[in-house]
């Protein structure tokens, strides 16, 4: 009897940037809208304007938001990805967090050079 060895093809995984950013942006925008309503701050009409709105986003809120991204990635994110002290806008949060999430993903799932 001859043994046959099957080799699984190597598939280069691609970071799901669009999906991750969509979830983060949705959750961050909801957080900002809620915070603005509590503080009596008027909210701009478009999501792009809300994303640039200067309003504090607490780091603990952002850590909670990371949990919404974990199902997309299929692993838990560490709290250290979030800047202590939080962020001043959705755009600043995304600009800081996205590269860190991508690095974590690459360490765990990405194709190695």
Backbone as CSV, one residue per row, in Angstrom:
resi,resn,N_x,N_y,N_z,CA_x,CA_y,CA_z,C_x,C_y,C_z
1,UNK,0.846,-1.167,0.000,0.000,0.000,0.000,0.898,1.239,0.000
2,UNK,0.598,2.172,-0.859,1.381,3.393,-0.980,0.711,4.498,-0.186
3,UNK,1.531,5.205,0.616,1.003,6.336,1.389,1.046,7.592,0.535
4,UNK,-0.038,8.312,0.573,-0.118,9.564,-0.180,-0.151,10.708,0.818
5,UNK,0.734,11.662,0.622,0.773,12.834,1.488,0.207,14.017,0.727
6,UNK,-0.797,14.597,1.298,-1.404,15.783,0.687,-0.881,17.019,1.402
7,UNK,-0.431,17.954,0.623,0.047,19.207,1.200,-1.002,20.274,0.946
8,UNK,-1.382,20.946,2.021,-2.360,22.017,1.902,-1.696,23.216,1.239
9,UNK,-2.375,23.824,0.295,-1.790,25.009,-0.340,-1.668,26.139,0.676
10,UNK,-0.581,26.885,0.586,-0.390,28.021,1.484,-1.192,29.194,0.936
11,UNK,-2.047,29.712,1.797,-2.899,30.817,1.407,-2.440,32.056,2.163
12,UNK,-2.121,33.086,1.439,-1.734,34.343,2.071,-3.004,35.019,2.578
13,UNK,-3.057,35.253,3.869,-4.213,35.912,4.454,-4.042,37.416,4.342
14,UNK,-5.124,38.096,4.138,-5.108,39.542,4.030,-5.857,40.141,5.204
15,UNK,-5.241,41.149,5.808,-5.871,41.839,6.932,-7.227,42.400,6.489
16,UNK,-8.297,42.113,7.232,-9.634,42.580,6.845,-9.854,44.054,7.214
17,UNK,-9.074,44.922,6.608,-9.060,46.340,6.970,-10.434,46.991,6.861
18,UNK,-11.126,46.759,5.772,-12.426,47.407,5.568,-13.415,46.990,6.641
19,UNK,-13.460,45.700,6.941,-14.404,45.208,7.940,-14.077,45.754,9.323
20,UNK,-12.782,45.743,9.679,-12.358,46.239,10.988,-12.673,47.727,11.115
21,UNK,-12.319,48.496,10.097,-12.573,49.939,10.162,-14.066,50.243,10.207
22,UNK,-14.861,49.493,9.483,-16.312,49.703,9.487,-16.883,49.506,10.882
23,UNK,-16.485,48.422,11.540,-16.988,48.142,12.890,-16.499,49.205,13.865
24,UNK,-15.202,49.508,13.835,-14.662,50.524,14.741,-15.340,51.870,14.533
25,UNK,-15.456,52.292,13.279,-16.054,53.589,12.983,-17.504,53.638,13.475
26,UNK,-18.266,52.588,13.203,-19.671,52.551,13.639,-19.782,52.684,15.160
27,UNK,-18.963,51.921,15.881,-19.019,51.934,17.338,-18.516,53.257,17.917
28,UNK,-17.445,53.796,17.340,-16.913,55.078,17.808,-17.903,56.214,17.553
29,UNK,-18.520,56.210,16.372,-19.511,57.244,16.065,-20.692,57.175,17.031
30,UNK,-21.159,55.985,17.325,-22.262,55.826,18.278,-21.867,56.353,19.653
31,UNK,-20.635,56.069,20.049,-20.140,56.539,21.342,-20.079,58.061,21.397
32,UNK,-19.578,58.669,20.322,-19.468,60.130,20.259,-20.857,60.764,20.256
33,UNK,-21.772,60.205,19.502,-23.127,60.745,19.456,-23.798,60.671,20.826
34,UNK,-23.581,59.570,21.530,-24.145,59.419,22.869,-23.528,60.444,23.821
35,UNK,-22.208,60.552,23.795,-21.501,61.496,24.675,-21.918,62.932,24.375
36,UNK,-22.049,63.272,23.116,-22.465,64.626,22.737,-23.877,64.926,23.246
37,UNK,-24.759,63.930,23.175,-26.129,64.158,23.638,-26.165,64.386,25.150
38,UNK,-25.309,63.695,25.876,-25.244,63.874,27.332,-24.710,65.263,27.678
39,UNK,-23.718,65.700,26.932,-23.085,67.002,27.206,-23.829,68.180,26.583
40,UNK,-24.830,67.912,25.791,-25.561,68.989,25.149,-24.809,69.607,23.982
41,UNK,-23.880,68.844,23.401,-23.110,69.315,22.250,-23.904,69.004,20.995
42,UNK,-24.028,69.997,20.108,-24.756,69.734,18.868,-23.925,68.819,17.972
43,UNK,-24.601,67.892,17.357,-23.956,66.877,16.534,-24.070,67.285,15.071
44,UNK,-22.954,67.249,14.336,-23.012,67.561,12.903,-23.926,66.583,12.169
45,UNK,-24.307,66.952,10.969,-25.287,66.163,10.207,-24.706,64.917,9.536
46,UNK,-23.449,64.970,9.109,-22.898,63.833,8.374,-21.941,63.028,9.247
47,UNK,-21.834,61.725,8.992,-20.881,60.895,9.755,-19.441,61.397,9.633
48,UNK,-19.075,61.930,8.472,-17.709,62.442,8.296,-17.456,63.626,9.219
49,UNK,-18.448,64.488,9.376,-18.308,65.630,10.280,-18.281,65.176,11.736
50,UNK,-19.088,64.188,12.065,-19.084,63.646,13.433,-17.726,63.029,13.736
51,UNK,-17.129,62.349,12.757,-15.828,61.704,12.949,-14.732,62.713,13.252
52,UNK,-14.892,63.948,12.772,-13.898,64.996,13.023,-14.247,65.843,14.242
53,UNK,-15.443,65.664,14.787,-15.896,66.455,15.924,-14.929,66.307,17.086
54,UNK,-14.488,67.431,17.639,-13.570,67.405,18.781,-14.366,67.150,20.050
55,UNK,-14.354,65.908,20.473,-15.017,65.506,21.712,-14.221,64.345,22.290
56,UNK,-14.009,64.385,23.583,-13.196,63.346,24.219,-13.871,61.982,24.132
57,UNK,-13.062,60.987,23.808,-13.518,59.596,23.806,-12.650,58.876,24.832
58,UNK,-13.246,58.463,25.914,-12.533,57.840,27.020,-11.864,56.541,26.590
59,UNK,-10.666,56.301,27.097,-9.922,55.093,26.716,-10.660,53.818,27.130
60,UNK,-11.371,53.844,28.247,-12.116,52.645,28.664,-13.262,52.338,27.708
61,UNK,-13.862,53.376,27.158,-14.917,53.186,26.152,-14.312,52.537,24.914
62,UNK,-13.131,52.989,24.523,-12.485,52.442,23.326,-12.076,50.991,23.552
63,UNK,-11.630,50.665,24.767,-11.300,49.269,25.080,-12.548,48.401,24.911
64,UNK,-13.692,48.886,25.382,-14.944,48.141,25.195,-15.279,47.991,23.709
65,UNK,-15.014,49.022,22.939,-15.298,48.993,21.502,-14.447,47.942,20.793
66,UNK,-13.232,47.709,21.295,-12.379,46.678,20.688,-13.063,45.315,20.677
67,UNK,-13.895,45.067,21.673,-14.613,43.786,21.744,-15.514,43.577,20.528
68,UNK,-16.017,44.655,19.953,-16.882,44.541,18.771,-16.093,44.119,17.539
69,UNK,-14.787,44.347,17.550,-13.933,44.012,16.407,-13.446,42.563,16.481
70,UNK,-13.376,42.018,17.660,-12.794,40.688,17.854,-13.452,39.591,17.017
71,UNK,-14.777,39.583,16.839,-15.362,38.542,15.978,-14.867,38.603,14.525
72,UNK,-14.543,39.782,14.049,-14.023,39.920,12.682,-12.633,39.294,12.591
73,UNK,-11.846,39.463,13.645,-10.466,38.992,13.651,-10.329,37.549,14.104
74,UNK,-11.274,37.101,14.904,-11.260,35.758,15.479,-10.166,35.594,16.542
75,UNK,-9.851,36.676,17.253,-8.980,36.620,18.431,-9.213,37.874,19.265
76,UNK,-8.791,37.796,20.531,-8.954,38.921,21.441,-7.849,39.940,21.241
77,UNK,-8.226,41.196,21.356,-7.253,42.280,21.255,-6.837,42.708,22.660
78,UNK,-5.598,43.108,22.790,-5.115,43.539,24.104,-5.459,45.009,24.329
79,UNK,-5.700,45.333,25.593,-6.070,46.694,25.963,-4.984,47.703,25.628
80,UNK,-3.738,47.246,25.600,-2.610,48.133,25.337,-2.636,48.799,23.972
81,UNK,-3.519,48.366,23.096,-3.648,49.022,21.785,-4.245,50.423,21.911
82,UNK,-4.944,50.649,23.007,-5.636,51.919,23.213,-4.734,52.869,23.992
83,UNK,-4.659,54.089,23.524,-3.839,55.114,24.179,-4.469,55.503,25.516
84,UNK,-3.663,55.480,26.549,-4.124,55.938,27.861,-4.567,57.390,27.742
85,UNK,-5.686,57.704,28.318,-6.205,59.062,28.232,-7.217,59.248,27.132
86,UNK,-7.301,58.293,26.215,-8.315,58.335,25.170,-7.934,59.176,23.971
87,UNK,-8.957,59.671,23.284,-8.788,60.357,22.006,-9.671,61.588,21.950
88,UNK,-9.374,62.489,21.018,-10.129,63.734,20.861,-11.138,63.681,19.724
89,UNK,-11.112,62.607,18.937,-12.079,62.475,17.841,-12.077,61.025,17.352
90,UNK,-13.078,60.701,16.576,-13.149,59.369,15.963,-11.955,59.172,15.037
91,UNK,-11.643,60.178,14.245,-10.525,60.066,13.305,-9.199,59.840,14.017
92,UNK,-8.967,60.538,15.136,-7.712,60.330,15.851,-7.657,58.932,16.462
93,UNK,-8.788,58.440,16.925,-8.830,57.076,17.475,-8.531,56.048,16.381
94,UNK,-9.184,56.199,15.241,-8.947,55.266,14.139,-7.493,55.316,13.670
95,UNK,-6.951,56.522,13.566,-5.573,56.678,13.112,-4.564,56.026,14.034
96,UNK,-4.878,55.961,15.308,-3.971,55.338,16.271,-4.196,53.832,16.395
97,UNK,-5.448,53.419,16.424,-5.782,52.019,16.715,-5.606,51.086,15.509
98,UNK,-5.994,51.525,14.329,-5.947,50.643,13.154,-4.564,50.035,12.905
99,UNK,-3.482,50.820,12.931,-2.161,50.203,12.707,-1.813,49.154,13.775
100,UNK,-2.209,49.398,15.006,-1.943,48.439,16.074,-2.714,47.145,15.883
101,UNK,-3.964,47.266,15.471,-4.769,46.071,15.211,-4.166,45.283,14.051
102,UNK,-3.743,45.996,13.024,-3.143,45.306,11.878,-1.858,44.586,12.274
103,UNK,-1.039,45.205,13.122,0.184,44.532,13.600,-0.157,43.266,14.386
104,UNK,-1.163,43.360,15.249,-1.590,42.191,16.034,-2.083,41.084,15.109
105,UNK,-2.866,41.459,14.120,-3.391,40.479,13.183,-2.253,39.797,12.429
106,UNK,-1.286,40.588,11.962,-0.162,40.045,11.218,0.650,39.076,12.074
107,UNK,0.843,39.409,13.343,1.566,38.497,14.254,0.852,37.161,14.391
108,UNK,-0.474,37.209,14.420,-1.251,35.992,14.676,-1.641,35.228,13.421
109,UNK,-1.987,35.944,12.364,-2.578,35.275,11.210,-1.956,35.606,9.876
110,UNK,-1.241,36.687,9.824,-0.755,37.166,8.535,0.318,36.294,7.927
111,UNK,0.485,36.447,6.652,1.514,35.710,5.938,2.870,36.267,6.340
112,UNK,3.782,35.391,6.624,5.136,35.796,6.988,5.960,35.927,5.722
113,UNK,6.811,36.965,5.649,7.611,37.122,4.431,8.599,35.995,4.229
